[in-house]
């Protein structure tokens, strides 16, 4: 399996995700600079977290129109797996690859802590390492993670099984107190309709070593590598 | 020609920043402030001299980049 991680000016989790992925694949992913319009032939493209272009205009808005993103749009439409984490999720929504938008956190503060996460669907190449309903502890680190879409879109996402993860309490129940940013229907991650694109605000790449306090992110990387190898 | 673009959140989209501004104004003793909505103002210097072409061009800029039409509306004023 081959993977590529796209790097924008302001990306800051590209090494974290490259290491998490590399540890499972057995070799490092390609690192692709955002100005490159040619991405190597790979099975998975990761858009990492950070603050691309300083979050100017709107989070992810400028990065969404970079040469690398134009190529990623084409690949995604051809069925190649694309994973967007945190700022990567914001970029994928701005590019129109995923529905909805990430607004400023309802609490207005930057939230940086482990959150409870409920796996809504294990039926995807990204989440097949989990069981549906399983609860995880994964860190978030964002200022703009408040998922918003109109009610018709949210209903459609639920109906089509496009919700990947929801914020939850330790026992798996959904509660306002367990929603760190005010996201609509506690949504933390969504798939596109064909489920070859996943965007999520939490950072599974920062929950792969006991030293990081949780290894609940590991099955995501193992599951992806198994599905794509 | 200049184009002045006002970008505002659509009705029904929560605006936590606007709400914080409203709280701060009330805290400062400004009574009678109801809902506050925060938006963006962008001024563009355009080489185009034809008004209708300029308008069409800025419309396209808004749709593609300046506004996210999932959550935002935009209004364009052209100034000679």
Contacts between the chains, C-beta under 8 A, distances in Angstrom:
chain1	res1	chain2	res2	distance
A	57	B	65	7.3
A	57	B	66	7.4
A	58	B	68	5.9
A	61	B	65	6.5
A	61	B	68	7.0
A	62	B	65	8.0
A	65	B	64	7.6
A	65	B	65	6.5
A	93	B	70	8.0
A	94	B	68	6.7
A	100	B	70	6.9
A	101	B	68	5.8
A	101	B	70	4.8
A	101	B	71	5.3
A	103	B	13	7.3
A	103	B	14	6.9
A	103	B	16	7.7
A	103	B	71	7.0
A	104	B	16	5.6
A	104	B	17	6.0
A	105	B	16	7.2
A	106	B	14	6.7
A	106	B	16	5.2
A	107	B	16	7.6
A	108	B	16	5.3
A	108	B	17	6.9
A	108	B	20	5.7
A	146	B	14	7.6
A	146	B	16	7.7
A	148	B	13	6.5
A	148	B	14	7.3
A	148	B	70	7.8
A	148	B	71	6.4
A	149	B	70	7.2
A	150	B	12	7.7
A	182	B	14	7.0
A	182	B	16	7.4
